[in-house]
Amino acid sequence: MRSTAREVKSSDGRSRAAHLNGTIPSKTAGPSKAAGQSKTSGQPKTSGAGAPPTNPPSSAEPQRTEPELGTLPQHAGELTPKAPTQAAHRTPARATGWNWQRYVVRKVLALGGNPPLAVVLPQGDEVRASTEPPIAWIHVRDSGVLRRVFCNPYYQFGEAYTDGGLQVEGDLVEVLTAIEHSLQGASPSLLGKFYAWAARRPRRHSLAASRENIHHHYDLGNEFYKLWLDDSLAYTCAYFPTPEASLETAQTAKFDHVCRKLRLRAGESVVEAGGGWGGLALHMARHYGVSVRAYNISHEQVEFARQRAQLEGLQDRVEFVEDDWRNIDGQYDVFASVGMLEHVGLPNYRRLGEVIHRCLRPAGRGLIHTIGRNRPQPVDPWIERRVFPGSYAPTLAQMMRIFEPCTFAVLDVENLRLHYVQTLRHWLARFERSVDAIAEMFDERFVRMWRLYLSGSIAAFQAGSTQLFQVVFARGSSNDVPLTRTHLYCDAE
């Protein structure tokens, strides 16, 4: 993933030739705020009232060329990594005597399990906590950054990177993956437990709060997501039938994988909780002959999906409802939820099970596709506050709170973790190729925030701290269940 280009990238993503000396401009200001854009709003700049255009793609639009993952550009606003021979013989600058900055850095590195990183202090001193050679150098702009990170590392690390207070000389994904691996092997400390407790910000999941949480992330403007998602705007883990498959091919394969697991039959009715931009619902109706009603509280997504249904002539078979999952009504043969459970909130799992129990017919079956964990732990506080408010990734045991009270039988569980690594790599590659357009829509701070989010997500799935579960279930008394799994791997009809 690391680029070998010998250049320094400016904060706006455009390169300028430079000779590296292992330092950054001294005490430079962070990325400037674009006109008309607040520092934390994350809302796109517009020339007038309203969001960017939300017209669905038409056949007249140019076809996008699939980017090659091996040519991902060096991350904008970061330093080009040193050549391996130079890095291997780099001698860290050392200062004598006690220094509070070195003390703070060692404490923070120990909290992260002492990953193989070197931290370069504002005056040029290097601090290393691992006996292994560093895979990257993290440059600290000023002492204020150190103070803030030490007071709240789980949140302020992300803020410091986003503001330009921390710059990475090396590959950001490799850095974050090393931290994830080190954290898994680190012993819990009293300081770490205190930081985790202090960073917690419980969110409400009422109807109003859920709508606000969804608006924060999904209503950034369809034009933004069209820059780096696939043509169907599927914003969930793809399914790669081969490692070389394109993102478009893998997302279509994911749709078929879900439909086969649900054993869809022509004429059946499906209810979907959280329909995104409509890709799965339209695929079900188009290729499997079912009728679909999809519930979603993102206004921009619903409007876009309705336009797509109209454009494809499927408006009589697919209905997109702008409403919360709690208000699902009617009776259906199939329940599907792909990428929505993360926003439900753990206290609402039993209620979700009751909604499914109420709407499924006696021989009904369902599927839930969600990001998950191997053990209970809170969402990263920076991601929860800046990117995905109200989100939570459950364990399989926690997911049983949906099924057990209503005596649903779990029929199949599959973990697609490595498929999500590949999906995210495609997203990040496309994101990096669109940084100029994204910076124009928002600002450089937004670009760095989303770069950190996507890179950190790759690291979490790559290191195995985060999982992707697909769980198939049916009523416990139903005998309309497959005896084998051969139906999952046949050719789509």
Secondary structure, DSSP 8 states (H G I E B T S, - for coil): -------EE-TTS-EE-----S---TT-------TT--TTT-----SSSS-S------TTS-------GGG----TTSB----HHHHHT-------S--HHHHHHHHHHHHTT--S-EEE-TTS-EEE--SS--S-EEEE--HHHHHHHHHSHHHHHHHHHHHTSEEEES-HHHHHHHHHHHHHH----HHHHHHHHHH------SHHHHHHHHHHHHTS-HHHHHTTS-TT---S----SSTT--HHHHHHHHHHHHHHHHT--TT-EEEEES-TTSHHHHHHHHHH--EEEEEE--HHHHHHHHHHHHHHT-TTTEEEEES-GGG--S-EEEEEEES-GGGT-GGGHHHHHHHHHHHEEEEEEEEEEEEE-SS-----HHHHHHT-TT-----HHHHHHHHGGGTEEEEEEEE-HHHHHHHHHHHHHHHHTTHHHHHHHS-HHHHHHHHHHHHHHHHHHHHTSSEEEEEEEEETT-----SSSGGGGS---
